[in-house]
């Protein structure tokens, strides 16, 4: 393969990659808009049902190795969300203990 052809193929690959990133960004923006409208209109319980249904459908048609990766990512995301929530929102016991200290003379 000559150098001019190699450069042409490299440039073509870069253009396709740029196009795929643009489509991905556009799709993400469209999804975010639709998601926000549904969330506002129907609430968190509805969206939780949508997420669960979609997740179950994806898992049904995913090879074992990819399924394990997806479930591991979900587990990691849940642990992070729980840690973030509880680091900013005290438990009931912590709240009562703090308020009890404030009420003591």
Secondary structure, DSSP 8 states (H G I E B T S, - for coil): --HHHHHHHHHHHHHHHHHHHHHHHHHHHHHHHHHHHHHHHHHHHHHHHHHHHHHHHHHHTS-HHHHHHHHHHHHHHHHHHHHHHHHHS--HHHHHHHHHHHH--
